[in-house]
Amino acid sequence: MYSLALGVWRMVYDDPNAVLVLRNEDYLQDREGVLLRISRYAGLPDSPMLLARRCAAAHKHAAGSQPLDVAAQTRKLLEAYFAPFEAELVRMLEEGESAAAAAAAAA
């Protein structure tokens, strides 16, 4: 369903780089890298101490999160329901990456 919200933001802004889109998978794999990306996008300084504090706070928050224990049948129903939204989101993200790469090459 994120594709619905992202679609609205893409209509508001012509520049594909105007909205920073982050993937939870990337964050879980590389918290420091994603936080650094956010800092740079927001124009914040790359202070190692500040970044270390952000990473520690993010790790503490994520460590307390537990995945939901969902019955297999319920999980299948949810996956089927959200599949079209997920496919649209993937398409939009790929389109955004292509537009951003084209804009960077033109600059």
MODELLER restraints for C-alpha pairs under 7 A, 6 or more apart:
rsr = mdl.restraints
at = mdl.atoms
rsr.add(forms.Gaussian(group=physical.xy_distance, feature=features.Distance(at['CA:1:A'], at['CA:85:A']), mean=5.14, stdev=0.5))
rsr.add(forms.Gaussian(group=physical.xy_distance, feature=features.Distance(at['CA:2:A'], at['CA:89:A']), mean=6.75, stdev=0.5))
rsr.add(forms.Gaussian(group=physical.xy_distance, feature=features.Distance(at['CA:3:A'], at['CA:85:A']), mean=6.10, stdev=0.5))
rsr.add(forms.Gaussian(group=physical.xy_distance, feature=features.Distance(at['CA:3:A'], at['CA:88:A']), mean=6.06, stdev=0.5))
rsr.add(forms.Gaussian(group=physical.xy_distance, feature=features.Distance(at['CA:3:A'], at['CA:89:A']), mean=4.58, stdev=0.5))
rsr.add(forms.Gaussian(group=physical.xy_distance, feature=features.Distance(at['CA:16:A'], at['CA:96:A']), mean=5.77, stdev=0.5))
rsr.add(forms.Gaussian(group=physical.xy_distance, feature=features.Distance(at['CA:16:A'], at['CA:99:A']), mean=6.40, stdev=0.5))
rsr.add(forms.Gaussian(group=physical.xy_distance, feature=features.Distance(at['CA:16:A'], at['CA:100:A']), mean=5.85, stdev=0.5))
rsr.add(forms.Gaussian(group=physical.xy_distance, feature=features.Distance(at['CA:17:A'], at['CA:100:A']), mean=6.42, stdev=0.5))
rsr.add(forms.Gaussian(group=physical.xy_distance, feature=features.Distance(at['CA:27:A'], at['CA:34:A']), mean=5.66, stdev=0.5))
rsr.add(forms.Gaussian(group=physical.xy_distance, feature=features.Distance(at['CA:31:A'], at['CA:55:A']), mean=6.42, stdev=0.5))
rsr.add(forms.Gaussian(group=physical.xy_distance, feature=features.Distance(at['CA:32:A'], at['CA:55:A']), mean=5.78, stdev=0.5))
